[in-house]
Amino acid sequence: MHGYSGDKQAYLTRLRRVEGQIRGLQRMVEDEAYCIDVLTQVSAATRALQAVALGLLEEHISHCVADAINSGGPEAEAKVKEASAAIARLVRS
């Protein structure tokens, strides 16, 4: 069971909203909308995806990583490294 399982519907709702934003962006480009308006919407979609990513990361750390640390052993170290790598990817994006 994944850490986000309890909030699965909320995540799906947020992702569907982002999907709608992306479709709106496609329409804006097709309709040759003003560049700044398109960029504003790209920024909004990016922030929405970042919010999903941060929520998933928080869930992962508070469930998967915490459980592994409580169990100890090599799995704990692996989960911490995995979380660190995920954070690094988010920071770079």
Rosetta blueprint (number, residue, H / E / L):
1 M L
2 H L
3 G L
4 Y L
5 S H
6 G H
7 D H
8 K H
9 Q H
10 A H
11 Y H
12 L H
13 T H
14 R H
15 L H
16 R H
17 R H
18 V H
19 E H
20 G H
21 Q H
22 I H
23 R H
24 G H
25 L H
26 Q H
27 R H
28 M H
29 V H
30 E H
31 D L
32 E L
33 A L
34 Y L
35 C H
36 I H
37 D H
38 V H
39 L H
40 T H
41 Q H
42 V H
43 S H
44 A H
45 A H
46 T H
47 R H
48 A H
49 L H
50 Q H
51 A H
52 V H
53 A H
54 L H
55 G H
56 L H
57 L H
58 E H
59 E H
60 H H
61 I H
62 S H
63 H H
64 C H
65 V H
66 A H
67 D H
68 A H
69 I H
70 N H
71 S H
72 G L
73 G L
74 P H
75 E H
76 A H
77 E H
78 A H
79 K H
80 V H
81 K H
82 E H
83 A H
84 S H
85 A H
86 A H
87 I H
88 A H
89 R H
90 L H
91 V H
92 R H
93 S L
